[in-house]
Amino acid sequence: MTYQSEAIDTFMDLDAIPTTVGRKGFVVIHPLYDAPEAKCDLEHLGPMKLSRGCRIALVAVRFYLVAIMLMGAYRVVTLLGGVKH
């Protein structure tokens, strides 16, 4: 057993970590060594409720992205010689 695997085994034993810490410090647990969390079940969530302002902002971003893609496509076509001025 190497030093690294011993350290991982020590951190994986969550019962060995004290639950109460005095004023002198905090217990810090790296996310890789923390106990896994339960995942959300996305099938039962349903559609999100959006406010009017949020919906307008998302539509504006969608139109902006489409406009940028069209301008990029036009630029590529003009560089390839597809459009003569």
C-alpha positions as CSV (number, residue, x, y, z in Angstrom):
1,M,0.0,0.0,0.0
2,T,1.5,3.4,-1.0
3,Y,1.3,6.6,1.0
4,Q,-1.3,8.0,-1.4
5,S,-3.7,5.1,-1.1
6,E,-3.3,5.1,2.7
7,A,-4.3,8.8,2.7
8,I,-7.3,8.0,0.5
9,D,-8.4,5.1,2.8
10,T,-8.1,7.4,5.8
11,F,-10.2,10.1,4.2
12,M,-12.8,7.6,2.9
13,D,-13.5,6.6,6.5
14,L,-16.0,9.3,7.3
15,D,-16.7,8.0,10.8
16,A,-13.1,8.8,11.8
17,I,-13.7,12.5,11.2
18,P,-14.8,14.3,14.3
19,T,-18.3,15.9,14.1
20,T,-17.6,18.7,16.5
21,V,-14.7,21.1,16.1
22,G,-13.7,23.7,18.6
23,R,-12.9,27.3,17.9
24,K,-9.3,26.4,16.8
25,G,-10.2,25.1,13.3
26,F,-12.5,23.5,10.8
27,V,-12.6,20.1,9.2
28,V,-12.1,20.4,5.5
29,I,-13.1,17.4,3.3
30,H,-12.1,17.3,-0.3
31,P,-15.1,16.8,-2.6
32,L,-13.4,13.6,-4.1
33,Y,-13.3,12.1,-0.7
34,D,-16.8,13.2,0.5
35,A,-19.8,10.9,0.6
36,P,-21.8,10.9,-2.7
37,E,-25.0,12.8,-2.8
38,A,-28.3,11.6,-4.1
39,K,-29.0,12.7,-7.7
40,C,-32.1,14.6,-8.7
41,D,-34.7,12.6,-10.7
42,L,-35.1,14.8,-13.8
43,E,-38.1,12.9,-15.2
44,H,-40.5,14.1,-12.6
45,L,-39.5,17.8,-12.6
46,G,-41.6,19.1,-15.5
47,P,-41.1,22.4,-17.4
48,M,-39.5,25.4,-15.6
49,K,-41.6,28.4,-14.7
50,L,-40.1,31.5,-16.3
51,S,-41.0,35.1,-15.6
52,R,-41.8,37.4,-18.5
53,G,-38.5,39.2,-18.2
54,C,-36.5,36.0,-18.2
55,R,-38.4,34.7,-21.2
56,I,-37.8,37.9,-23.1
57,A,-34.0,37.8,-22.3
58,L,-33.8,34.2,-23.4
59,V,-35.5,34.9,-26.7
60,A,-33.2,38.0,-27.2
61,V,-30.2,35.8,-26.7
62,R,-31.5,33.2,-29.1
63,F,-32.1,35.8,-31.8
64,Y,-28.6,37.3,-31.1
65,L,-27.0,33.8,-31.6
66,V,-28.9,33.2,-34.8
67,A,-27.8,36.6,-36.1
68,I,-24.1,36.0,-35.2
69,M,-24.3,32.6,-37.0
70,L,-25.8,34.1,-40.1
71,M,-23.1,36.8,-40.2
72,G,-20.4,34.2,-39.8
73,A,-21.9,32.1,-42.6
74,Y,-22.1,35.2,-44.8
75,R,-18.5,36.0,-44.1
76,V,-17.4,32.4,-44.9
77,V,-19.4,32.5,-48.2
78,T,-17.8,35.9,-49.2
79,L,-14.3,34.6,-48.4
80,L,-14.9,31.6,-50.6
81,G,-16.0,33.8,-53.5
82,G,-19.7,32.8,-53.4
83,V,-20.9,36.5,-53.3
84,K,-19.5,39.0,-55.8
85,H,-19.7,42.7,-54.9
